[in-house]
Amino acid sequence: MSDTPWTSAMPEEQFELMRKILAAPSPVGLEGAMTYGVLKPHFERFAPDGWQLHQFKGHAGVVLDTHPGRDDLFKVMIIGHADKIRMQVRSIGEDGKIWINSDSFLPNVLVGHEVTLFSEDPEAPGSYRRIEGGTVEALGAIHFSDPAQRNGDKGIKKEQLYLDLQIHGDNKKQQVENLGVRPGDAILLERPIRHGFSPDTFYGAYLDNGLGCFVTAEVARLIAEAGGTEKVRVMFAIASYEEIGRFGSRVLAGELEPDAIIAVDVNHDYVAAPGIGDRRMQPLEMGKGFTMSVGSIASEQLNRIIESTAREHAIPMQRDVAGVDTGTDGMAGVLAAVDCVATSIGFPIRNMHTISETGNTRDVVAAIHAITRSLQALDALPDPHREFLDHHPRLDQAGPLGHRGGEKPADQQS
C-alpha cells in the first residue's frame, strides 16, 4: 500500500467493503443489518485476541474495544452512526395506495424512486419480509397537477406522498392488507452506491452515514494491523438513533465514559451547493480533503493534535465552522454529561438526504488515515490525560500579529 493512499484511487476491494456497509438496510431503530449483519463479522475477522465487542439491550449499536476494562487508560471513542433516515407507512387507502411519511427527506426528491418496504409479519412478530418493486408517488402525472405545480411555484406536500405497488383489480385495500403491511413499516430508497463519472467520485443513497461506519471500521483495521495501542484505549463505536437526536451515541458515552470522542459523519460541499452563495458559507469542497469541526463543543486541544498530524503527513484537511451544535455524534459526551474532549471529522458530500448523495473517495481515505495517525499521536504522548488537563488554550497569552504584506506564500503561487 502507498504511504499516501489519499492521493490515489481507492482500491476496488476497499470500495466493495464500503458498498456493502452502505447497502445494509438499517433504518432508524432497525440498525442490526449493518451492525450485526455486516460490521460485527467484519470486526471479528481482524480483531486481535483481547479486543472485545460490546453489545447493548436497548439498541443495536456495537462497540469494538481495544482494552476492555482498562479504565485507567485514556479512552477515545470513534463514532459512526448506522441508522438511515427512512419513510414509514401511515395508512392504506381504499384504492390500494400506501400513504407514507417523508421523515427527513424533502417530499419532492422522493417522487418516482424505487423503494423497498420492510414489513414485520403480523403472524410472527420479530420476523420481517421485504416488498420490492414499489415507487414513491404524489401527483400521478403532470396532467393532473395545477399550473402552480407545473411552473414550480407550488411544491409537493409530505401528506401527498404514497407508495405505489401497482395494485389493481378488486379489493385493492384488502390486497395490501393481506400482505401484512401495517402503519410504522419502514421504507428505504433502493440505490446502492456506484462509481461516478468524474475520477474518484461515487454516488447513491445513504452515504449519511454508512460512510462514517466504514471509516470507523477501516480505522479499527489499521490500528489492529499496526499492533494496537498502549496508552490509549480505543472504542470503535457504531451508534443508532443519530438521525432522531443522537440518542444512541449519548447512551454509549454514558455507559463507557470516554475521555475523547471523534464523531465521523458526512458534511456538506458548500461550494457546489446551489443557491446559497449569499450566505457566505465556509468553502468546504468535495475532493479537497476531510473536514474538522471548530466551534460549538469541539476541543481546540484535540483539534490541534489532529491538524498537526494531518500537516505532518500532508493529509488534506478543511476547517468546518460549527455553531451551537456540531450536528453530529460529537455532541454525545456533553449530552450524556460525560467530561470528555470532542470533535467531528467528516467529508463534504453533495445532495445530502437524497437518493443521489455524492462523495469523493480521496476525502474518505484522508479521514481514515488522519484519524488513525491521530490516535497513534495520542498514544505517543507521555501522559494523554495530563495533556488535556493541563493545556487548555490561553488567549491571555496570545502574541501580537502585524501586517505581513500581500504576497502569496511560495507554496500557493501558481
Stockholm file with secondary structure:
# STOCKHOLM 1.0

chainA/1-414         MSDTPWTSAMPEEQFELMRKILAAPSPVGLEGAMTYGVLKPHFERFAPDGWQLHQFKGHAGVVLDTHPGRDDLFKVMIIGHADKIRMQVRSIGEDGKIWINSDSFLPNVLVGHEVTLFSEDPEAPGSYRRIEGGTVEALGAIHFSDPAQRNGDKGIKKEQLYLDLQIHGDNKKQQVENLGVRPGDAILLERPIRHGFSPDTFYGAYLDNGLGCFVTAEVARLIAEAGGTEKVRVMFAIASYEEIGRFGSRVLAGELEPDAIIAVDVNHDYVAAPGIGDRRMQPLEMGKGFTMSVGSIASEQLNRIIESTAREHAIPMQRDVAGVDTGTDGMAGVLAAVDCVATSIGFPIRNMHTISETGNTRDVVAAIHAITRSLQALDALPDPHREFLDHHPRLDQAGPLGHRGGEKPADQQS
#=GR chainA/1-414 SS CCSCGGGSCCCHHHHHHHHHHHHSCCBTTCTHHHIIIIIHHHHHHHCCTTCEEECCSSSCCEEEESSTTCTTSEEEEEEEECCBCCEEEEEECTTSCEEECCTTSCGGGTTTCEEEEEEECTTSTTCEEEEEEEEEESSSCGGGSCHHHHTTSSCCCGGGCEEECCCCSSCHHHHHHTTTCCTTCEEEECCCCEECSSTTEEEESCHHHHHHHHHHHHHHHHHHHTTCCSSEEEEEEEESCGGGTSHHHHHHHHHHCCSEEEEEEEEECTTTCTTCGGGCCCCCCTTSCEEEEEETTCCHHHHHHHHHHHHHTTCCEEEEEECSCCSSGGGHHHHTTCCCEEEEEEEEEBSTTSTTEEEEHHHHHHHHHHHHHHHHHHHTSSCHHHHHHHCCCCGGGCCCCCCCCSCCCGGGCC
#=GC SS_cons         CCSCGGGSCCCHHHHHHHHHHHHSCCBTTCTHHHIIIIIHHHHHHHCCTTCEEECCSSSCCEEEESSTTCTTSEEEEEEEECCBCCEEEEEECTTSCEEECCTTSCGGGTTTCEEEEEEECTTSTTCEEEEEEEEEESSSCGGGSCHHHHTTSSCCCGGGCEEECCCCSSCHHHHHHTTTCCTTCEEEECCCCEECSSTTEEEESCHHHHHHHHHHHHHHHHHHHTTCCSSEEEEEEEESCGGGTSHHHHHHHHHHCCSEEEEEEEEECTTTCTTCGGGCCCCCCTTSCEEEEEETTCCHHHHHHHHHHHHHTTCCEEEEEECSCCSSGGGHHHHTTCCCEEEEEEEEEBSTTSTTEEEEHHHHHHHHHHHHHHHHHHHTSSCHHHHHHHCCCCGGGCCCCCCCCSCCCGGGCC
//
